[in-house]
Amino acid sequence: MVDSAALDLIPAPTAIAHLVDGRLVFSASNVAFRAAGFVGAGQAALLEGIGEQIATFLTSTETRRRLSLQVGDSVDSRYYDVTLARRPETVALARCLITLLDQTAEQRTEASLRREMNTDSLTGLANRMGFGDLVDEGIAGGNRARYAVLAINLDRFSRVNACMGSLSGDELLISVARRLKGVLRGCDVLARTGGDEFAVLLTLREGPDDAMLVAGRLQQALVQPFQLSDFSIRVDCSIGIALGEDAEDEAEDLIRHAQFAVKRSKRTGQTEIYRPHLFDIVRSQFSIETRLRNALEERQLRLAFQPIYDLSNGRINSFEALARWRTPDGQDISPVDFIPVAEESGLIVPLGRWAMDEAARILALWDRQWGGQCGAKMAVNLSAVQLQRDDIAAMFADVLARHDLPGDRFTIELTESAFIVDPDRTLKTMLALKDMRATIAMDDFGTGYSNLAYLQKLPIDKLKIDRSFVSGMLADRDKVAIVRAILSLAQALGMRTTAEGIETQELEQTLVALGCAFGQGYYYSKPIEADAAYAMLVARNA
């Protein structure tokens, strides 16, 4: 039997415990054990914490077991790593040595580090990691419908940093955080999840309507301008809401859904609630982006060609080159689906370069088959996004040189949006294209901004009247008036016109009578493959 004097040689709190008539007692303990307070009420706390586990150990055949013990209240808790040990030959005696190593300092350091890792140092709010933990704890109970996450993105905040410096930006963020927190309810939790992003974990008392009401209060809190130095700064925000009932698996789903909704809010200008079917659309677009990237690398795309007729003589003036995509498994993906994805992802640049080069290759091939210039031009669409991101003039010059073609064999079609984003860059590019003798056409005229100042300033040769005005115009006097006005405007500015969407001979004759120069539409042909387009050119123009 080990006595207390021998136990005093051990620096850590140590005691000998054994079962007497099913009751756990300590037959000996050392000075450190008693100094740690494990006597009287302290011993009762120890037994309450791990007494049952000690008893279970003593009635087993184990010789060693480790336990964790926390004693005291939440403010002044102490943490111990407890080891129960005995020799194999003493198992039948239901007795063991208990050693407690104080882990309080380590636990408090770890908690402090965890708290620091989960806290935004600028505002004192939970950061992205900490907010994720809070959401996880909130919905862990299983009643997800009681919770929602609001994602808040400050609009144009980067301008404050750029114009006034990061210190002023930090001051603004602190002020914004105070205002947002001031209008929240006690049950709601505010976090700063990014540079200019905040998030709120909401407890829904009256259902989803609660989330919209809180979103309104948050936006209202930012209406009053903030004073920074001598400046009065107005801060707007976009808010996206994700309801807990739509989070299938983890808290991260709920946060991601809110972030998706806030991106949509920035586009629509109003608070948006995440809807699963919208996320499915985005997932589909992401899939298209991945597949399109592979399609460009593996040359799965091709061009189709739709003829543009000279209405004065019935001959083919040019062909519009249109990108088409058929996957290896035979699925046709519409340009309506993949062109917007290409523009958003930046793939429009390699796609546009490929289309220009392929159109030139086909045109050069037709010339060789004809035995000279085949007499038709090639019309190629140029995306507004590509116009901003690519060196169009250099690219076009390279294509002309590679295929030994003059610039006047091409019509470059631009939509009105291309003239709005960066007018100076657009003008410079257009002038460079004109120097190479390319024809410039404004596509889908009338559906966008239709700013007359741009028409006067930019070197545009043709206006393409959008099919929405041409199709069905015979039954709609307003459409006839719009087409007549566009034709008169083009004539006054010295431009020629192409009508899209001609589907009947009667429509063609009406447009000829109104003075339209060129026509395009299903009345003449749908977009067709290169060989069929060349055969049509030979049949019509030879």
C-alpha positions as CSV (number, residue, x, y, z in Angstrom):
1,M,0.0,0.0,0.0
2,V,1.4,3.3,-1.1
3,D,1.2,6.0,1.7
4,S,0.8,9.8,1.4
5,A,4.5,10.4,2.1
6,A,5.5,8.4,-1.0
7,L,2.8,10.2,-3.1
8,D,4.3,13.6,-2.0
9,L,7.3,12.7,-4.1
10,I,5.1,13.2,-7.2
11,P,4.8,16.9,-8.1
12,A,1.4,16.6,-9.9
13,P,-1.9,16.1,-7.9
14,T,-2.1,12.4,-7.2
15,A,-4.3,10.1,-5.2
16,I,-5.2,6.5,-4.8
17,A,-8.9,5.6,-5.4
18,H,-10.6,2.4,-4.7
19,L,-14.2,1.0,-4.4
20,V,-15.5,0.2,-1.0
21,D,-19.0,-1.4,-1.1
22,G,-19.5,0.2,-4.5
23,R,-18.5,3.6,-3.2
24,L,-15.5,5.4,-4.6
25,V,-13.1,6.7,-1.9
26,F,-9.6,8.2,-1.9
27,S,-7.4,6.3,0.6
28,A,-4.4,8.5,0.1
29,S,-3.4,11.7,-1.7
30,N,-0.4,14.0,-1.9
31,V,0.2,17.6,-1.0
32,A,-0.3,18.8,-4.6
33,F,-3.7,17.0,-4.7
34,R,-4.9,18.7,-1.6
35,A,-3.4,22.1,-2.7
36,A,-5.3,21.8,-5.9
37,G,-8.5,21.9,-3.8
38,F,-9.6,18.3,-4.3
39,V,-10.8,17.9,-0.8
40,G,-14.2,18.6,0.6
41,A,-16.3,20.4,-2.0
42,G,-13.4,20.1,-4.5
43,Q,-13.5,16.3,-4.1
44,A,-17.2,16.3,-4.7
45,A,-16.6,18.3,-7.9
46,L,-14.0,15.8,-9.1
47,L,-16.3,12.9,-8.4
48,E,-19.2,14.6,-10.1
49,G,-17.0,15.2,-13.2
50,I,-15.3,11.8,-13.6
51,G,-16.4,9.7,-10.6
52,E,-18.5,7.4,-12.8
53,Q,-15.7,6.9,-15.3
54,I,-13.2,6.1,-12.5
55,A,-15.7,3.5,-11.1
56,T,-16.2,2.0,-14.5
57,F,-12.4,1.7,-14.9
58,L,-12.0,0.0,-11.5
59,T,-14.5,-2.6,-12.4
60,S,-12.9,-3.4,-15.7
61,T,-9.7,-5.2,-16.6
62,E,-8.0,-2.1,-18.0
63,T,-4.7,-1.0,-16.6
64,R,-4.6,2.5,-18.0
65,R,-7.1,5.1,-19.1
66,R,-6.9,8.9,-19.8
67,L,-9.7,11.3,-19.1
68,S,-10.4,15.0,-19.4
69,L,-11.7,17.0,-16.4
70,Q,-13.1,20.5,-16.2
71,V,-13.9,22.0,-12.8
72,G,-15.1,25.4,-11.8
73,D,-17.5,27.8,-13.5
74,S,-17.2,29.0,-17.1
75,V,-15.3,32.2,-16.0
76,D,-12.7,30.5,-13.9
77,S,-12.6,26.9,-15.1
78,R,-9.6,24.7,-14.6
79,Y,-8.7,21.9,-17.0
80,Y,-6.9,18.6,-16.2
81,D,-5.5,15.7,-18.1
82,V,-6.3,12.7,-15.8
83,T,-4.5,9.4,-16.0
84,L,-5.8,6.2,-14.2
85,A,-3.2,3.5,-13.9
86,R,-2.6,0.2,-12.0
87,R,-0.4,-2.9,-12.3
88,P,-2.1,-5.9,-13.9
89,E,-1.7,-8.0,-10.7
90,T,-3.8,-5.4,-8.7
91,V,-6.8,-5.4,-11.0
92,A,-8.7,-7.6,-8.6
93,L,-8.2,-5.1,-5.8
94,A,-10.4,-2.4,-7.6
95,R,-7.8,0.2,-6.8
96,C,-5.8,2.6,-9.0
97,L,-3.5,5.6,-9.0
98,I,-5.0,8.9,-10.2
99,T,-2.7,11.6,-11.6
100,L,-3.9,15.0,-12.7
101,L,-1.9,17.2,-15.0
102,D,-3.1,20.8,-15.0
103,Q,-3.7,21.9,-18.6
104,T,-5.4,25.2,-17.7
105,A,-2.7,27.4,-19.2
106,E,-2.6,25.5,-22.4
107,Q,-6.4,25.4,-22.7
108,R,-6.7,29.1,-22.1
109,T,-3.9,29.9,-24.6
110,E,-5.6,27.6,-27.2
111,A,-9.0,29.3,-26.5
112,S,-7.3,32.7,-26.8
113,L,-5.7,31.8,-30.1
114,R,-9.0,30.3,-31.4
115,R,-10.8,33.5,-30.4
116,E,-8.2,35.6,-32.1
117,M,-8.4,33.4,-35.2
118,N,-12.1,33.8,-35.3
119,T,-12.3,37.6,-34.7
120,D,-11.8,40.4,-37.1
121,S,-9.0,42.6,-35.6
122,L,-10.5,45.8,-37.1
123,T,-14.1,45.7,-35.9
124,G,-14.0,43.1,-33.2
125,L,-16.7,41.1,-34.9
126,A,-16.5,37.5,-35.8
127,N,-14.5,36.9,-39.0
128,R,-15.3,34.5,-41.9
129,M,-14.0,31.5,-40.0
130,G,-15.7,32.5,-36.7
131,F,-19.0,33.2,-38.5
132,G,-18.9,29.8,-40.1
133,D,-18.6,28.3,-36.6
134,L,-21.5,30.4,-35.3
135,V,-23.8,29.4,-38.2
136,D,-22.8,25.7,-37.7
137,E,-23.7,26.0,-34.0
138,G,-26.9,27.8,-34.8
139,I,-28.3,25.2,-37.2
140,A,-26.8,22.2,-35.4
141,G,-30.1,21.7,-33.5
142,G,-31.8,20.6,-36.6
143,N,-34.4,23.3,-36.9
144,R,-32.9,25.0,-39.9
145,A,-36.0,26.9,-40.7
146,R,-35.5,29.1,-37.7
147,Y,-32.3,30.6,-39.2
148,A,-31.2,32.7,-42.1
149,V,-28.0,34.3,-43.3
150,L,-27.7,37.8,-44.8
151,A,-24.7,38.6,-46.9
152,I,-24.0,42.4,-47.1
153,N,-21.6,43.9,-49.7
154,L,-20.7,47.5,-49.6
155,D,-21.0,49.1,-53.0
156,R,-18.1,51.1,-54.4
157,F,-16.1,50.8,-51.1
158,S,-12.9,50.3,-53.1
159,R,-13.1,54.0,-54.2
160,V,-12.8,55.2,-50.7
161,N,-9.6,53.2,-50.2
162,A,-8.3,54.4,-53.6
163,C,-9.1,58.1,-53.0
164,M,-8.7,58.6,-49.3
165,G,-6.3,55.8,-48.2
166,S,-6.7,52.6,-46.2
167,L,-6.8,54.4,-42.8
168,S,-10.0,56.2,-43.9
169,G,-11.3,53.0,-45.3
170,D,-10.8,51.3,-42.0
171,E,-12.5,54.2,-40.2
172,L,-15.4,53.8,-42.5
173,L,-15.7,50.1,-41.9
174,I,-15.7,50.5,-38.2
175,S,-18.5,53.2,-38.5
176,V,-20.5,50.9,-40.8
177,A,-20.1,48.0,-38.4
178,R,-21.4,50.1,-35.5
179,R,-24.5,51.3,-37.4
180,L,-25.3,47.8,-38.7
181,K,-25.0,46.3,-35.2
182,G,-27.1,49.1,-33.8
183,V,-30.2,48.1,-35.8
184,L,-30.0,44.4,-35.2
185,R,-32.0,42.5,-32.6
186,G,-30.3,40.9,-29.6
187,C,-30.7,37.4,-31.1
188,D,-28.9,38.4,-34.3
189,V,-25.1,38.1,-34.9
190,L,-23.1,40.4,-37.1
191,A,-19.8,39.4,-38.6
192,R,-17.2,40.9,-41.0
193,T,-16.5,38.2,-43.5
194,G,-14.3,40.1,-46.0
195,G,-12.8,43.4,-46.9
196,D,-16.1,45.1,-47.7
197,E,-18.4,42.3,-46.8
198,F,-20.5,41.7,-43.7
199,A,-22.9,38.9,-42.7
200,V,-25.7,38.4,-40.2
201,L,-27.0,35.2,-38.7
202,L,-30.7,35.8,-38.1
203,T,-33.1,34.0,-35.8
204,L,-36.4,34.0,-37.6
205,R,-39.3,34.6,-35.2
206,E,-42.0,35.2,-37.8
207,G,-40.6,33.2,-40.7
208,P,-38.8,34.4,-43.9
209,D,-40.5,37.9,-43.7
210,D,-38.2,38.6,-40.7
211,A,-35.2,38.5,-43.0
212,M,-36.6,41.0,-45.4
213,L,-37.5,43.4,-42.5
214,V,-34.0,43.2,-41.1
215,A,-32.5,43.7,-44.5
216,G,-34.6,46.9,-44.9
217,R,-33.4,48.2,-41.5
218,L,-29.8,47.5,-42.4
219,Q,-30.1,49.4,-45.7
220,Q,-31.9,52.3,-43.9
221,A,-29.1,52.4,-41.3
222,L,-26.7,53.4,-44.1
223,V,-28.8,56.1,-45.7
224,Q,-27.3,58.9,-43.5
225,P,-23.8,59.8,-45.0
226,F,-20.7,59.1,-43.0
227,Q,-18.3,62.0,-42.1
228,L,-14.6,61.2,-42.9
229,S,-12.3,64.2,-42.5
230,D,-13.8,66.9,-44.7
231,F,-15.8,64.5,-46.8
232,S,-19.4,63.3,-46.5
233,I,-19.5,59.7,-47.8
234,R,-22.6,57.9,-48.8
235,V,-22.5,54.1,-48.6
236,D,-24.9,51.8,-50.3
237,C,-25.1,48.1,-49.9
238,S,-26.3,45.0,-51.7
239,I,-28.0,42.3,-49.6
240,G,-28.5,38.6,-50.3
241,I,-30.5,36.3,-48.1
242,A,-30.3,32.5,-47.7
243,L,-32.9,30.7,-45.6
244,G,-31.8,27.8,-43.4
245,E,-34.4,25.5,-44.8
246,D,-32.5,25.6,-48.2
247,A,-29.2,24.5,-46.7
248,E,-29.0,20.8,-47.4
249,D,-25.8,19.7,-45.6
250,E,-23.6,22.2,-43.8
251,A,-23.4,25.7,-42.6
252,E,-21.1,26.5,-45.4
253,D,-23.9,25.8,-47.9
254,L,-26.0,28.5,-46.2
255,I,-23.2,31.1,-46.4
256,R,-22.4,30.2,-50.0
257,H,-26.1,30.6,-50.9
258,A,-26.2,34.0,-49.3
259,Q,-23.1,35.1,-51.2
260,F,-24.7,33.9,-54.4
261,A,-27.8,35.9,-53.6
262,V,-25.8,39.1,-52.9
263,K,-24.0,38.8,-56.3
264,R,-27.4,38.7,-57.9
265,S,-28.5,41.7,-55.7
266,K,-25.6,43.7,-57.1
267,R,-27.0,43.1,-60.6
268,T,-30.7,43.7,-59.9
269,G,-30.3,46.6,-57.3
270,Q,-32.7,45.0,-54.8
271,T,-32.5,42.5,-51.9
272,E,-32.4,39.0,-53.3
273,I,-33.4,35.7,-51.6
274,Y,-31.5,32.6,-52.7
275,R,-33.6,30.3,-54.8
276,P,-32.3,26.8,-55.5
277,H,-33.2,26.8,-59.2
278,L,-31.1,29.9,-59.8
279,F,-28.1,28.2,-58.3
280,D,-28.8,25.3,-60.6
281,I,-28.6,27.7,-63.5
282,V,-25.2,29.0,-62.3
283,R,-24.0,25.5,-61.8
284,S,-25.0,24.8,-65.4
285,Q,-23.2,27.9,-66.6
286,F,-20.1,26.8,-64.8
287,S,-20.3,23.4,-66.5
288,I,-20.6,25.1,-69.8
289,E,-17.5,27.2,-69.1
290,T,-15.5,24.1,-68.3
291,R,-16.7,22.3,-71.4
292,L,-16.3,25.4,-73.6
293,R,-12.7,25.7,-72.5
294,N,-12.1,22.1,-73.6
295,A,-14.0,22.7,-76.8
296,L,-11.7,25.5,-77.8
297,E,-8.7,23.5,-77.1
298,E,-10.0,20.5,-79.0
299,R,-11.5,22.5,-81.9
300,Q,-15.0,21.3,-81.4
301,L,-16.5,24.6,-82.6
302,R,-17.3,25.4,-86.2
303,L,-18.8,28.3,-88.1
304,A,-22.1,28.4,-89.9
305,F,-22.9,31.1,-92.5
306,Q,-26.0,33.1,-93.2
307,P,-26.2,35.0,-96.5
308,I,-26.8,38.8,-96.6
309,Y,-28.5,39.8,-99.9
310,D,-28.2,43.0,-101.9
311,L,-31.9,44.0,-102.2
312,S,-31.2,46.0,-105.3
313,N,-30.1,43.1,-107.5
314,G,-30.8,39.9,-105.5
315,R,-27.1,38.9,-105.3
316,I,-25.3,37.7,-102.2
317,N,-23.3,40.6,-100.8
318,S,-21.7,38.7,-97.8
319,F,-22.1,36.0,-95.2
320,E,-22.4,36.4,-91.5
321,A,-20.1,33.9,-89.7
322,L,-21.9,32.5,-86.6
323,A,-20.2,30.2,-84.0
324,R,-21.8,26.8,-83.5
325,W,-20.9,24.1,-81.0
326,R,-21.7,20.4,-81.1
327,T,-20.2,18.3,-78.3
328,P,-18.6,14.9,-79.0
329,D,-21.7,13.2,-77.8
330,G,-23.8,15.0,-80.5
331,Q,-25.4,17.7,-78.2
332,D,-25.9,21.1,-79.8
333,I,-25.3,24.0,-77.4
334,S,-27.0,27.2,-78.4
335,P,-24.9,30.4,-78.7
336,V,-27.6,32.0,-76.5
337,D,-26.2,29.7,-73.7
338,F,-22.5,29.7,-74.4
339,I,-21.7,33.2,-75.6
340,P,-22.7,34.9,-72.3
341,V,-20.7,32.4,-70.4
342,A,-17.7,33.0,-72.7
343,E,-18.0,36.8,-72.1
344,E,-18.3,36.5,-68.3
345,S,-15.4,34.0,-68.0
346,G,-13.0,35.7,-70.5
347,L,-13.2,32.9,-73.0
348,I,-14.7,35.3,-75.4
349,V,-11.2,36.5,-76.4
350,P,-9.9,33.1,-77.6
351,L,-13.3,32.3,-79.0
352,G,-13.4,35.6,-80.9
353,R,-9.9,35.2,-82.2
354,W,-10.8,31.7,-83.4
355,A,-13.9,32.9,-85.2
356,M,-12.1,35.7,-87.0
357,D,-9.3,33.4,-88.1
358,E,-11.7,30.6,-89.2
359,A,-13.9,33.0,-91.1
360,A,-10.8,34.3,-93.0
361,R,-9.6,30.7,-93.7
362,I,-13.0,29.8,-95.2
363,L,-13.1,33.0,-97.3
364,A,-9.6,32.4,-98.6
365,L,-10.7,28.8,-99.4
366,W,-13.7,30.1,-101.4
367,D,-11.4,32.4,-103.3
368,R,-9.2,29.5,-104.4
369,Q,-12.2,27.5,-105.4
370,W,-13.6,30.4,-107.4
371,G,-10.3,31.0,-109.1
372,G,-10.0,34.6,-107.8
373,Q,-12.0,36.8,-105.4
374,C,-15.4,35.1,-105.0
375,G,-17.1,38.5,-104.7
376,A,-18.6,38.0,-101.2
377,K,-17.5,39.6,-97.9
378,M,-17.4,38.0,-94.5
379,A,-19.3,39.6,-91.6
380,V,-17.8,38.7,-88.2
381,N,-19.3,39.7,-84.8
382,L,-17.0,41.3,-82.3
383,S,-18.0,41.1,-78.6
384,A,-17.9,44.3,-76.5
385,V,-16.0,42.3,-73.9
386,Q,-13.4,41.2,-76.4
387,L,-13.1,44.8,-77.6
388,Q,-12.1,45.9,-74.1
389,R,-9.8,43.0,-73.3
390,D,-8.0,42.2,-76.6
391,D,-5.8,44.1,-79.1
392,I,-8.3,43.9,-81.9
393,A,-6.4,45.8,-84.5
394,A,-3.2,43.7,-84.1
395,M,-5.3,40.5,-84.1
396,F,-7.1,41.6,-87.3
397,A,-3.9,42.6,-89.0
398,D,-2.4,39.2,-88.2
399,V,-5.4,37.3,-89.6
400,L,-5.3,39.3,-92.9
401,A,-1.5,38.6,-93.3
402,R,-1.9,34.9,-92.4
403,H,-4.6,34.3,-95.0
404,D,-3.4,36.9,-97.6
405,L,-6.7,38.8,-97.6
406,P,-7.4,42.6,-97.8
407,G,-9.4,44.3,-95.0
408,D,-12.2,45.3,-97.3
409,R,-13.4,41.7,-97.5
410,F,-14.6,41.9,-93.9
411,T,-17.5,43.6,-92.1
412,I,-16.9,43.9,-88.4
413,E,-20.2,43.9,-86.5
414,L,-20.4,45.5,-83.1
415,T,-23.4,45.9,-80.8
416,E,-24.3,49.2,-79.3
417,S,-22.9,48.2,-75.9
418,A,-19.4,48.2,-77.4
419,F,-19.7,52.0,-77.9
420,I,-20.8,52.7,-74.3
421,V,-18.2,51.0,-72.1
422,D,-15.1,52.8,-73.2
423,P,-15.9,55.2,-76.1
424,D,-12.3,56.4,-76.5
425,R,-10.9,52.9,-76.8
426,T,-13.7,51.9,-79.1
427,L,-13.1,54.8,-81.4
428,K,-9.3,54.1,-81.5
429,T,-10.0,50.5,-82.4
430,M,-12.5,51.3,-85.1
431,L,-10.2,53.9,-86.7
432,A,-7.5,51.2,-86.8
433,L,-9.9,48.8,-88.5
434,K,-11.0,51.5,-91.0
435,D,-7.3,52.1,-91.8
436,M,-7.2,48.5,-92.9
437,R,-10.3,49.1,-95.0
438,A,-12.7,47.0,-93.0
439,T,-16.4,47.9,-93.0
440,I,-17.9,48.7,-89.6
441,A,-21.6,47.7,-88.9
442,M,-23.7,48.5,-85.8
443,D,-25.6,45.3,-85.0
444,D,-29.0,45.0,-83.4
445,F,-29.6,48.8,-83.9
446,G,-32.5,50.2,-81.9
447,T,-32.5,47.6,-79.1
448,G,-29.9,49.4,-76.9
449,Y,-28.9,53.0,-76.2
450,S,-29.2,54.3,-79.8
451,N,-27.3,57.4,-78.9
452,L,-27.1,59.7,-81.9
453,A,-23.9,61.3,-80.6
454,Y,-22.2,58.0,-81.1
455,L,-23.5,57.6,-84.6
456,Q,-22.1,61.0,-85.5
457,K,-18.7,60.5,-83.8
458,L,-17.9,56.9,-84.7
459,P,-16.9,55.7,-88.3
460,I,-19.9,53.4,-88.8
461,D,-20.7,52.3,-92.3
462,K,-23.8,50.2,-91.8
463,L,-26.8,49.9,-89.4
464,K,-28.3,46.5,-88.9
465,I,-32.0,46.9,-88.0
466,D,-32.8,44.4,-85.3
467,R,-35.2,41.5,-86.2
468,S,-37.5,42.6,-83.4
469,F,-38.6,45.6,-85.5
470,V,-38.5,43.8,-88.9
471,S,-40.4,40.6,-88.1
472,G,-44.1,41.2,-88.1
473,M,-43.7,44.8,-89.1
474,L,-46.4,44.5,-91.8
475,A,-49.0,44.0,-89.1
476,D,-47.7,46.7,-86.8
477,R,-47.7,50.3,-87.8
478,D,-45.4,51.3,-85.0
479,K,-42.7,48.9,-86.2
480,V,-43.1,50.3,-89.7
481,A,-42.6,53.8,-88.3
482,I,-39.5,52.7,-86.4
483,V,-37.9,51.1,-89.4
484,R,-38.7,54.1,-91.6
485,A,-37.1,56.4,-89.0
486,I,-34.0,54.2,-88.9
487,L,-33.7,54.2,-92.7
488,S,-34.1,58.0,-92.8
489,L,-31.5,58.4,-90.1
490,A,-29.0,56.2,-91.9
491,Q,-29.5,58.0,-95.2
492,A,-29.0,61.4,-93.5
493,L,-25.7,60.1,-91.9
494,G,-24.5,58.5,-95.1
495,M,-24.8,54.9,-93.9
496,R,-26.3,51.9,-95.5
497,T,-28.8,49.5,-93.8
498,T,-29.3,45.8,-93.4
499,A,-32.6,44.4,-92.2
500,E,-32.5,41.2,-90.1
501,G,-35.3,38.8,-89.8
502,I,-36.8,38.9,-93.3
503,E,-39.0,35.9,-93.6
504,T,-41.4,36.6,-96.5
505,Q,-41.2,38.0,-100.0
506,E,-43.8,40.6,-99.1
507,L,-41.6,41.8,-96.2
508,E,-38.6,42.0,-98.6
509,Q,-40.5,44.1,-101.1
510,T,-41.7,46.5,-98.4
511,L,-38.2,47.0,-97.2
512,V,-36.9,47.6,-100.7
513,A,-39.7,50.2,-101.2
514,L,-38.6,51.9,-97.9
515,G,-35.0,52.1,-99.2
516,C,-33.3,49.3,-97.3
517,A,-30.0,48.2,-99.0
518,F,-29.5,44.7,-97.6
519,G,-31.5,41.9,-96.2
520,Q,-30.9,38.8,-94.1
521,G,-33.3,36.2,-92.7
522,Y,-34.8,32.8,-93.1
523,Y,-36.6,33.9,-96.3
524,Y,-33.1,33.5,-97.9
525,S,-31.5,30.8,-95.8
526,K,-30.9,29.6,-92.3
527,P,-27.2,29.6,-91.2
528,I,-25.6,26.7,-93.2
529,E,-22.3,24.9,-93.4
530,A,-19.4,26.3,-95.3
531,D,-19.7,24.0,-98.3
532,A,-23.4,24.7,-98.7
533,A,-22.8,28.4,-98.3
534,Y,-20.2,28.3,-101.1
535,A,-22.6,26.3,-103.4
536,M,-25.3,29.0,-102.7
537,L,-22.9,31.7,-103.6
538,V,-22.0,30.0,-106.9
539,A,-25.7,29.4,-107.8
540,R,-26.7,33.0,-107.0
541,N,-23.7,35.1,-108.1
542,A,-21.8,33.1,-110.8
